[in-house]
Amino acid sequence: MQRNTGGCLCGAVRYETEGVLRGVVYCHCSQCRRQSGHHYAATDVDDDHLRVEGEDHLTWFSASDFARRGFCRVCGSALFWKDSRSPRTSVMAGSFDLPSGLEATGHIFVADKGDYYEIADGLPQSPDGRDS
């Protein structure tokens, strides 16, 4: 079974995933841009296949009525995005240890992207939150 590990910048929060991960989706929504300073790049995993160490250093911010964002309270690293209606958790692709084996598959919320960059990688694009 495929296993991947990762964590925050300071190492206070570490995680392990089991099983095949979804391809990386780039999210260009205004919330992701404001939290990260650009766009998010995330995969996702079944909640049952995500183990987190250092949960006492993990802080969750309710970004909407249905979703929250998990980050390290020590170093501020964004790690997770969780939709309360889903049995899966998004994991920030850049937080995985290398080699991750991840590949990008598309872009979402491109109608809300920043005006200072272009998307020119040829991957599918969705104007809203539906996976491309």
N, C-alpha and C positions, 0 to 999 in steps of 0.2 A: 504494500500500500504506500502511496506517495505521502511523504511527510515534508512539511516546510516549517521553518522556524523564523522568528523575527522579533522585533521589539523597538522600543523607543531609543532616542539618542543617548540618554544617560544610562540605560540598562535597568532602570527600576521596574519597568514592565516588559515582560517577555511573553511570547505566545508560541504555540505549536498548532499547526493545522494537519489534518489527516484527509487523504482522498484527493481527487482531482479538483482543482480550482477552476472557476470560471475564467474566461479570458479577461484581460484588463479593459475596463471601460473608463474613458476619460469623461468626467462630469464638469460641465462649464457653467452650472447654475451659479447665481449670485452668492448663495450661502457658501458653497465650496470655494469660490474665488476669494471671498472675504476671510474665511478661516485659514486658507493656505497661502494666499497671496498670488495665486494663479488658478489652475484647475486641479481637480483631484484625479488621481489614477488609482483605481481600486478593482480588486477581484472580490469574490465572496465565497463563503464556506457555510455548510450546514452548522447550526449552533452546536449540535452534538459532536461535531468534529473540530471544535475550537477549544483549546485549553489555554488559560491565561494565568501566568505567575506574576505576583506583585499587584494583584487587583486593588490592594489598599492604596496604591499610587495612581490608580485610574479614576479619572473624573468624567462624569457624563453630563453633557449640556443638552437640554431639550431644545432642539432647533425648530421644532414645529409640534403640532398636535400628535403626530404619529412617528416622528423620528428623533433620534438623539445621536450625538457625536461623542465618541470616547477619546480622551487624550491623557497623556501623562501629566499629572499635576506637578511633577518635579521639573521636567525640562520643556513641557508644552507640546511635545510631539503628538500630532494627530495620528491616531491608529485605527479607529473603527467608526463605522456609520451603521446604525441599527434601526430598521423599520419595525415598529412594534407589531405590524401585521404579517411579518414574514418570519419563517423559521431559519433564516440565513442572516449572517452578519457580513457586511462589507469590510474588507481589510485593505488598508492603504498599501499599494504595491511597493512603494519605496521603502516601506518598513521591513520588508522581508530580507533575510540573510541571503547572500549570493552563494551559489547560483539558485535563482528562484524558479527558472523554467517557465516563467510567465510570458505571455504574448498579448499584445494589444489587439482588441477586436472592434473597437468603434468609439464613437463620441455621442453623448447625450446632452440635452439642454443647450444645443448650439445656438438656438435663438437668443439665449441669454449670455453668450460668451463675451469676454472683454473685447474692447475695440482696439486694443494695442497689438493683437496678433492674428495670424491667419492659421487655419487648419489646412495643411497641404500634404498630409501623409497618405491620402487615398483611401483611408478607412471609412466605412459607412458612418453617416451622420444622421442623428435624429434631432428635430427641433425641440422635442419635449423629453420627458423622462423615460420613454420606452427605449429599451435596449435597441441599438442599431443593428 
